[in-house]
């Protein structure tokens, strides 16, 4: 059973989660898009986990048998990949392996919406992560998604996230200027990250990979969602503090910062003001 959302997370709490990843080296299987696949694989490796990108029918289900967690990213939805998601999802269900859903672009086209709805109807997801627009669209409230980007105002994003959590049983992460983590009963806002993250294609996909990585080492989806989101944001901040000339050098800094985010570097951090309970 998932835990309650924490009112606070300490540096030592975050260090314990990073230690768990390092000690277990979870195999994280990604069924994702080709645009950001390399960044997703590398970031998983930088968190001290093992990435595998088995995403074809047959192979996907077989590989899932040995995975600690799966990530389904709908950034591209060719028929074979969607079939592979259902194949791997069936294996995960049989073996109680957690799946993270990143419904990229849901709300932009009817096809993406139908793919996500079919996955939600057939499979149980531990964590659902999307931007404000994607989460709102899945929750059945008004949303504007242009391509894969969320546009517009989402003043009631906490309500949408909780509604989706209630309907699916998943812990929901809505990413934006501030990230919202919600269960059916509670919601918190996490203040961490940097505006530079929005200048790099694929940071949303990398957040999904981060959540799957944390969940591969941590049994509780709430802890994985909160700690993964917080660690990702802290890395984004630290990357911006390093010298960079623009988005591409910032992207390199971000990968390097994740690789250097160890239990020792986060233990003792003052994170008191990073989490705000909003519901």
matplotlib code that plots the C-alpha trace (Angstrom):
import matplotlib.pyplot as plt

x = [0.0, 1.3, 2.2, 0.8, 2.4, 5.1, 4.8, 8.6, 11.6, 15.1, 18.4, 19.0, 15.7, 16.8, 20.2, 18.6, 16.7, 19.8, 21.6, 18.8, 19.3, 23.1, 22.7, 20.1, 21.1, 17.6, 17.0, 14.6, 13.0, 11.9, 9.3, 9.8, 10.2, 13.2, 13.6, 14.8, 15.8, 19.5, 19.0, 16.6, 19.0, 21.9, 20.0, 18.9, 22.6, 23.6, 21.2, 23.2, 20.5, 20.6, 18.6, 17.3, 15.2, 13.5, 10.4, 9.3, 6.6, 7.9, 11.2, 9.5, 7.5, 10.5, 12.7, 10.1, 10.4, 13.7, 13.0, 12.6, 10.4, 8.9, 8.4, 5.8, 6.3, 3.7, 5.8, 5.5, 2.8, 3.6, 1.4, 4.3, 5.4, 1.9, 1.6, 4.9, 3.6, 0.6, 2.9, 5.4, 2.5, 1.0, 4.3, 4.7, 1.2, 1.9, 5.1, 4.0, 6.5, 5.6, 4.9, 5.2, 3.1, 4.2, 1.3, 3.3, 1.0, -2.3, -4.8, -3.1, -4.6, -7.4, -4.9, -2.7, -5.8, -7.1, -3.7, -3.4, -7.0, -6.5, -3.4, -5.2, -8.1, -6.0, -3.1, -2.5, 0.1, 2.0, 2.8, 1.4, 3.6, 2.7, 2.7, -0.2, -2.1, -1.6, -2.7, -5.7, -6.6, -6.4, -8.5, -11.2, -11.0, -10.3, -6.8, -4.7, -1.8, 0.0, 2.2, 3.7, 3.7, 1.2, -0.2, -2.8, -3.6, -4.2, -5.3, -6.9, -4.2, -4.2, -7.9, -7.2, -4.2, -6.2, -9.2, -6.9, -5.3, -8.7, -9.8, -6.6, -5.2, -1.9, 0.3, 0.1, 2.9, 1.9, 5.1, 5.2, 6.8, 6.0, 5.4, 2.4, 2.3, -1.1, -2.9, -6.7, -6.7, -3.8, -1.6, 1.7, 3.5, 7.3, 9.4, 12.6, 14.0, 15.2, 13.7, 16.5, 15.0, 12.2, 14.9, 16.0, 13.9, 13.3, 13.5, 9.9, 10.9, 13.9, 11.7, 9.6, 12.8, 13.8, 10.5, 10.8, 14.4, 13.5, 10.5, 12.7, 14.6, 11.8, 8.7, 6.4, 5.2, 4.6, 8.2, 9.5, 7.4, 8.2, 11.9, 12.5, 10.8, 12.7, 16.1, 15.4, 14.6, 17.7, 19.9, 18.3, 19.2, 22.7, 23.3, 22.3, 24.9, 27.7, 29.2, 27.2, 26.7, 23.2, 20.7, 23.1, 25.8, 23.2, 21.9, 25.5, 25.7, 22.4, 23.6, 26.8, 25.0, 22.7, 25.8, 27.3, 24.1, 25.2, 24.0, 27.0, 26.2, 22.5, 22.8, 22.2, 20.6, 18.0, 14.8, 12.4, 10.7, 10.6, 7.3, 3.9, 0.8, -2.1, -4.8]
y = [0.0, 3.5, 5.8, 9.2, 12.2, 13.7, 17.2, 17.5, 15.6, 16.0, 15.7, 12.4, 11.1, 11.8, 10.3, 7.1, 6.8, 7.5, 4.8, 2.4, 3.0, 2.5, -0.7, -2.4, -1.0, -1.6, -2.6, 0.0, -0.9, 2.0, 1.9, 5.5, 7.8, 7.9, 11.7, 11.5, 7.9, 8.6, 11.2, 8.9, 6.0, 8.1, 9.8, 6.4, 5.3, 8.5, 7.7, 4.5, 2.3, 0.1, 1.2, -1.1, 0.0, -3.2, -1.9, -4.5, -7.1, -10.3, -8.9, -6.3, -8.8, -11.1, -8.3, -7.1, -10.3, -9.2, -5.5, -3.7, -1.0, -0.1, 3.3, 3.8, 7.0, 7.8, 10.5, 8.3, 5.7, 3.4, 0.3, -2.1, 0.0, 0.2, -3.6, -3.9, -1.8, -4.1, -7.1, -5.8, -4.6, -8.0, -9.5, -6.7, -7.4, -11.1, -10.3, -7.3, -5.0, -1.3, 0.7, 4.5, 6.1, 9.3, 10.2, 12.6, 14.7, 13.4, 16.0, 17.0, 14.3, 11.7, 8.9, 9.7, 9.9, 6.6, 4.9, 6.3, 5.3, 1.8, 1.4, 2.7, 0.4, -2.7, -2.0, -0.7, 2.1, 2.9, 6.5, 8.7, 11.7, 14.4, 18.1, 20.2, 19.9, 16.1, 15.4, 17.6, 16.0, 12.5, 13.7, 14.8, 18.5, 21.3, 21.3, 22.7, 20.7, 21.9, 19.1, 17.8, 21.1, 22.3, 25.8, 27.9, 28.3, 25.5, 27.1, 23.9, 21.4, 19.9, 19.0, 17.4, 15.5, 14.1, 13.2, 11.2, 9.6, 8.6, 7.2, 5.2, 4.4, 5.8, 8.4, 11.4, 13.8, 17.0, 18.8, 22.6, 25.7, 23.9, 20.2, 18.7, 15.2, 13.8, 10.8, 10.5, 12.1, 14.5, 16.8, 18.7, 21.2, 20.8, 23.8, 22.7, 23.1, 25.8, 27.6, 26.3, 22.9, 24.2, 25.1, 21.5, 19.0, 15.9, 17.0, 15.8, 12.4, 12.4, 13.1, 10.1, 8.0, 9.4, 8.4, 4.9, 4.6, 5.6, 3.3, 0.5, 0.8, 2.0, -0.1, 2.8, 4.9, 8.0, 8.1, 7.4, 10.2, 12.8, 12.0, 11.5, 14.8, 16.6, 15.1, 16.0, 19.6, 20.0, 18.7, 21.2, 24.1, 22.9, 22.5, 26.2, 27.3, 25.8, 27.8, 27.3, 29.2, 28.2, 25.3, 22.6, 23.2, 23.4, 20.0, 18.6, 20.2, 18.6, 15.1, 15.7, 17.1, 14.0, 11.8, 13.8, 13.8, 11.2, 10.4, 12.3, 15.5, 15.6, 14.4, 17.3, 19.6, 22.0, 21.1, 22.4, 24.8, 22.6, 20.9, 22.6, 20.6, 22.0, 19.4]
z = [0.0, -0.9, 2.0, 2.7, 1.1, 3.3, 4.7, 4.4, 3.0, 4.5, 2.8, 4.7, 3.4, -0.2, 0.5, 1.6, -1.7, -3.7, -1.6, -2.4, -6.2, -5.9, -3.8, -6.0, -9.5, -10.8, -14.4, -15.9, -19.2, -21.3, -24.1, -25.2, -28.2, -30.5, -30.1, -26.5, -26.1, -25.7, -23.0, -21.2, -21.3, -20.2, -17.3, -16.0, -16.0, -14.3, -11.4, -11.0, -12.6, -15.7, -18.8, -21.4, -24.4, -25.4, -27.2, -29.9, -29.5, -28.1, -26.9, -24.7, -22.8, -22.3, -21.1, -18.7, -16.8, -15.4, -15.0, -11.7, -13.3, -16.6, -18.3, -21.0, -22.9, -25.6, -27.4, -30.5, -30.9, -33.9, -33.8, -33.0, -30.0, -28.6, -29.0, -27.2, -24.3, -23.8, -24.1, -21.5, -19.3, -19.2, -18.0, -15.4, -14.1, -13.7, -11.8, -9.8, -11.5, -11.3, -14.4, -14.9, -17.6, -19.3, -21.6, -23.9, -26.1, -24.7, -25.5, -28.7, -31.0, -30.7, -31.4, -28.5, -26.2, -27.4, -26.9, -23.3, -22.5, -23.8, -21.6, -18.6, -19.2, -19.5, -17.0, -13.6, -13.3, -10.1, -11.2, -13.9, -14.9, -17.3, -17.8, -16.5, -19.9, -20.2, -16.7, -17.1, -20.4, -18.9, -15.9, -18.4, -17.7, -20.1, -21.3, -24.2, -25.4, -28.5, -29.9, -26.7, -24.8, -22.2, -22.9, -21.1, -17.4, -15.0, -11.7, -10.5, -11.4, -7.9, -8.3, -11.8, -10.4, -7.5, -9.7, -12.0, -9.0, -7.7, -11.0, -11.6, -8.2, -9.3, -7.7, -10.1, -10.9, -12.8, -13.9, -14.4, -12.9, -9.7, -9.7, -8.1, -6.6, -5.8, -4.5, -4.4, -0.9, -0.8, -2.9, -2.5, -4.5, -4.9, -5.5, -7.2, -10.7, -13.0, -16.0, -18.1, -18.0, -20.3, -22.9, -23.5, -25.4, -23.4, -19.8, -19.3, -20.7, -18.4, -15.4, -16.3, -16.5, -13.1, -11.5, -13.0, -11.7, -8.2, -8.2, -9.4, -6.1, -3.8, -3.3, -2.3, -5.3, -3.3, -1.9, -5.4, -6.9, -4.3, -4.0, -7.7, -8.6, -5.8, -6.8, -10.5, -9.6, -7.4, -10.2, -12.6, -10.2, -9.6, -13.4, -13.9, -11.3, -13.5, -16.4, -19.6, -22.8, -23.7, -23.7, -25.1, -22.5, -19.8, -21.0, -20.5, -17.1, -16.1, -17.0, -15.2, -12.1, -11.9, -12.1, -9.2, -7.1, -4.5, -1.0, 0.3, -1.7, -0.6, 2.9, 5.3, 2.7, 4.0, 2.1, 4.6, 2.3, -0.8, -0.1, 0.4, 1.2, -0.8, -0.3]

ax = plt.figure().add_subplot(projection="3d")
ax.plot(x, y, z, "-o")
ax.set_aspect("equal")
plt.show()
